[in-house]
Amino acid sequence: MITTPDLEAKGYNNYRAHLPKKHNGLRVYKVIVDGGFSCPNRDGSKGFGGCTYCNVDSNTPEISRNSATIQTQLKDGMVRAKNFYKADKYIV
């Protein structure tokens, strides 16, 4: 089980601490996929310059950018999370 400080210790509700509680102690990891579309805050349709909290280049692994389909990206990402992080469940 993943253990992190509780809400009282950090002063906010930590999502990483919340996931194992929600999923009976199982390790839950994010699988990143590239849908092949841009961000409306980067392409100028809703805003300009991107978001303060987002850096697409650093948040998307190179392997996700090179995969042909979302299904392949999911499969590869789940295998990677299982092998490297001992993940039991996944979120996209």
N, C-alpha and C positions, 0 to 999 in steps of 0.2 A: 504494500500500500504506500502511496505517496503521502508524505506528511509535510505540511507547511504550517506556519503560524496561523492561528485562528483570527477571526475578525477583531477580537479585542486586542490582540498583540499588534496587528498592523494598522488598525484604525479604519479599515475599509474591507469590503467583501471581495476576497481574492478568488478569481475564477479558477485558478489552478487548484486551490484547496477545495473549492466547491464540487468540482467534477468527481473526485473519488467518493465524496459523501453521497452524491446523487446516484452513482453507479456501483454501490456496494463495495467500495474499496478497489475497484478495478482501475488500471492505468488507462487513461484516455488521452490520446494525442491527436493533434491537428494534422490533416493531410492537405497539402496545398495543391491546388490545380490551377491551370491557366486556361481560361475559356476563350482566349483569342480575341477578346474585346478590350477596349480601352476604358479608362476611368473618366466619368463625366467632369471631374475636377481637374483632370490632366489634359483632356482634349479640347477644353474651352466651351463645351455645351452647357455646363452648369456653373463652372468656376474656372479659376486659372491657377496654375502652378502646383496643383495637387493638394493633398491634405497635409496637415501638420504632422500627423502620426503615421503616415504611410510613405514607404520607400519601396516601390514595386520591385526594383532591381535587387535589393537586399532581402526582400521577403519571399521571393520566388526562386526556389532552387533551379539550377540550370537543367537538371533532369526533367523538371516539369515543363520547361519551355520547349524542350525537344521532343516531347511525346506527341504522337499523332492524335490521340483521342483522349477525352476526359476519362473514359473507362480505363484506359491504359495507365494514365496518370494516377488514378485512384488505386489500381492494383499495385503499381510500383511503390506508391507512397505508403500503402498499408504494409507491404513486405518490409520496406525500409524502417518503418516505425516499430514493427514487431521485432526485427533483428537487432536494431541499435538501441531501442528504448524499452523493449519488453512490453510493448503496448498490448492491451487486451481489447480495447474498443477505440473507435476513431470518429472524429468529426471532420467535416470538410469546411 
